[in-house]
Structure formats: C-alpha cells, structure tokens
C-alpha cells in the first residue's frame, strides 16, 4: 500500500499495472507554462533517457503533457494520475495521448469512480498519489499556490527527494522547497547538470526508502 495517512480504497488502472511497482520519477508543473518553463520541461525530457526510469505526472495541459510526450519519445514508461474517473474525457480530447501511454507500456490510473467528473478537491487529492508513487520529484515550474505546490508538500511529508530547477537568469526568483525528511536541492541548469542528474539517480536508487514506501 502507499505510505499515506489516507491511501486510496481502490485504484482503476488502464494499461500496465506492473509499472506502478517500478522505481519512478514524478515530474509535474503548471498548466500555463512560460517559455522558461517549457524549456525546462524539454531539458528534463531530454534527460529521461539518461535515467531510464518510468515517469509520473498528471496528464494536465502544459508541463504534465510535455513530460508524458517526452517520456514516449525517450521510450520510458509513463504513469498518468487522473483527477477524474477512468472513463472521463478530461482534459478534453485526451484520448490519443492516453492510448499512446498505454501502448508504450505505461498506465493511466485513478482512485475515482468511472465517469466521475473533476473538482478542485479531486485534483488536490490526486497530487498525493503522484508524490507517493515516485521515489523523487522534479517540480519544473510552479507557484506557491498551485496544484504542483500540493505535490511538493506531499513529497516533502513522505520523505521523497525533491530536485528544484532554476535558470541562470532567475537571479531574483527564489525556489522555496519545504522542509521534509528527504533530501532536497535546487539546481541551476545549465550549469549544475551533472549534479542534478546524479541527485535524481541516487534518489531513485535509494532501496531503503523504497522498501518503506513501496506501492505494493
């Protein structure tokens, strides 16, 4: 079971359920990214083949879909965690990317009943599953009041490693990561590329943490 105070009563899974037990990286971000955010998403996407681990994101417009598409390009399985029922078409016309995720060995999952629509609270609760499924979290671009911020706080509370990202031009734009039991660090890229890759790789390979928080 997920190492959560309020684990889901059930999960609906479309695709490969086994991928849920493979060490993975959650990568999330805003639905309305800036050009900087899109660049960072592309940067992380190009790094996925280096790690070779499955990814977790929320299938939302913006950063999330960029990461799912980058995962498909990198040929790593990707897990989409929905804030709706498994049969709901949200965001609208999401069918083609869902089909690609499943065909590539990934999975679309949700704790909500089939056909259940979206709500703000559903998406907040969905974010705890994204944090719990992965060993490490990379928030690409986000605001302190946002869905991504909820995922960051859940990850910190669960002791997950968190790798924040910033550009060299963001001199006056601090990235504040919450305190937690797991390691956390903000990396400037380009510049700290190797340190960023190694931090994430070490976090994903932390077998002791994974045994304590395994999905199954």
C-alpha positions in Angstrom: 0.0 0.0 0.0 1.0 3.6 -0.5 2.7 5.1 2.5 0.0 7.6 3.1 -2.2 8.6 6.0 -5.2 8.3 3.6 -4.4 5.7 1.0 -6.9 5.1 -1.8 -9.6 2.5 -1.2 -9.0 1.2 -4.7 -7.3 2.1 -8.0 -8.6 1.9 -11.5 -5.8 1.1 -13.9 -5.7 1.3 -17.7 -2.6 -0.3 -19.1 0.3 -1.9 -17.4 -0.3 -2.2 -13.6 3.2 -3.7 -13.1 4.9 -0.3 -13.9 3.4 1.0 -10.7 5.9 -1.0 -8.7 9.0 0.1 -10.8 11.1 2.9 -9.2 10.0 6.1 -10.9 10.4 9.9 -11.0 7.4 12.3 -10.7 7.7 15.4 -12.9 5.0 18.0 -12.6 4.4 21.6 -13.3 2.0 24.4 -14.3 -0.8 24.1 -16.8 0.2 27.5 -18.2 4.0 27.4 -18.5 6.2 30.3 -19.6 8.8 30.0 -22.3 11.3 29.3 -19.5 9.1 26.5 -18.1 8.7 24.9 -21.5 12.5 25.0 -21.9 13.0 23.3 -18.5 10.4 20.7 -19.4 12.2 19.9 -22.6 15.5 19.8 -20.7 14.2 17.3 -18.2 12.6 15.4 -21.1 15.9 15.1 -22.9 17.4 13.7 -19.6 14.9 10.9 -19.2 16.8 8.5 -21.5 19.9 9.1 -19.2 17.9 7.8 -16.2 15.8 5.2 -17.9 13.2 5.2 -15.2 9.4 5.5 -15.6 7.9 8.9 -15.0 4.8 10.0 -13.1 2.7 13.1 -14.0 -0.9 14.3 -14.1 -1.8 14.4 -17.8 -2.8 18.0 -17.4 -2.2 20.6 -20.2 1.2 22.3 -20.1 4.2 20.8 -18.3 2.5 17.4 -17.4 1.6 16.6 -21.0 5.1 17.8 -22.1 6.6 15.2 -19.8 4.3 12.4 -20.9 5.2 13.1 -24.5 8.9 13.4 -23.7 8.7 10.0 -21.9 7.2 8.4 -25.0 10.0 9.9 -27.1 12.6 8.6 -24.7 10.9 5.2 -24.7 10.4 5.1 -20.9 7.0 4.1 -19.5 5.0 6.9 -18.1 2.2 6.9 -15.5 -0.7 9.4 -15.8 -2.5 10.0 -12.5 -6.0 11.4 -13.1 -8.2 13.7 -11.0 -11.3 12.2 -12.6 -12.8 8.8 -13.2 -11.0 6.5 -15.6 -13.6 7.0 -18.4 -13.8 10.8 -18.2 -12.5 12.8 -21.2 -10.6 15.4 -19.2 -8.8 17.4 -20.4 -10.9 17.4 -23.5 -9.8 15.1 -26.3 -7.2 13.4 -24.2 -7.8 10.0 -25.8 -4.9 9.9 -28.3 -2.2 10.6 -25.7 -3.7 8.1 -23.2 -3.7 5.5 -25.9 0.0 6.2 -26.7 0.8 5.9 -23.0 -0.9 2.5 -22.6 0.6 1.2 -25.9 4.1 2.1 -24.7 3.8 0.1 -21.5 2.7 2.8 -19.2 -0.5 3.3 -17.3 -3.4 5.7 -16.6 -4.6 5.4 -13.0 -7.2 7.0 -10.7 -8.9 6.4 -7.4 -12.1 8.0 -8.6 -15.1 6.0 -9.9 -15.6 5.6 -13.6 -17.2 8.7 -15.2 -16.7 10.9 -12.1 -16.0 14.5 -13.1 -13.3 16.8 -11.9 -13.2 19.1 -8.9 -10.6 21.2 -7.2 -10.5 18.8 -4.2 -10.1 15.8 -6.5 -7.0 17.3 -8.1 -5.6 18.2 -4.7 -6.0 14.6 -3.5 -4.7 13.3 -6.8 -1.4 15.1 -6.1 -0.7 12.9 -3.1 -0.7 9.8 -5.3 1.8 11.4 -7.7 4.1 12.1 -4.7 3.7 8.6 -3.2 4.2 6.7 -6.4 7.7 8.0 -7.2 11.0 8.0 -5.3 11.9 11.5 -6.5 10.0 14.6 -7.5 11.1 17.3 -10.0 8.7 20.3 -9.9 9.5 22.0 -13.2 7.7 25.4 -13.0 5.2 26.2 -10.3 3.7 28.8 -7.9 3.4 28.6 -4.2 -0.4 28.4 -4.5 -0.9 25.7 -7.1 -1.6 22.0 -7.7 2.2 21.5 -8.1 2.8 23.1 -4.7 0.5 20.5 -3.2 2.5 17.7 -4.8 5.7 19.3 -3.5 4.4 19.4 0.1 3.1 15.8 -0.1 6.5 14.7 -1.4 8.3 16.5 1.4 6.0 15.0 4.0 6.6 11.5 2.6 10.4 12.0 2.7 10.8 11.9 -1.1 13.8 13.5 -2.7 12.9 16.8 -4.4 15.0 18.4 -7.1 14.0 22.0 -7.8 15.1 23.7 -11.0 16.0 27.3 -11.9 17.6 29.0 -14.9 20.8 31.1 -14.5 18.7 34.2 -15.4 16.4 33.7 -12.4 18.6 35.8 -10.1 15.7 37.3 -8.2 13.3 34.3 -8.4 13.9 32.0 -5.4 12.7 28.4 -5.4 11.5 27.6 -1.9 11.3 23.9 -1.2 9.5 22.9 2.0 11.3 21.1 4.8 10.9 17.3 4.9 12.6 14.1 5.8 14.1 13.5 2.3 16.9 15.2 0.5 16.0 18.4 -1.4 18.1 20.7 -3.5 17.7 23.4 -6.1 19.8 23.1 -9.2 20.7 25.8 -11.8 20.6 24.5 -15.3 22.5 24.8 -17.5 25.4 24.8 -15.0 24.7 22.1 -12.5 23.7 19.5 -15.0 25.8 16.6 -13.7 24.9 17.3 -10.1 21.2 17.3 -11.0 21.3 14.0 -12.9 23.3 12.3 -10.1 21.0 13.6 -7.4 17.9 12.2 -9.1 19.7 8.9 -9.9 20.9 8.4 -6.4 17.4 9.2 -5.0 15.7 6.7 -7.3 18.2 4.0 -6.2 17.6 4.5 -2.5 16.4 1.0 -1.8 15.8 1.5 1.9 13.4 4.4 1.3 11.6 2.4 -1.5 11.1 -0.6 0.7 9.5 1.6 3.3 7.2 3.3 0.8 6.6 0.7 -1.9 3.3 0.9 -3.7 2.6 -2.8 -3.3 
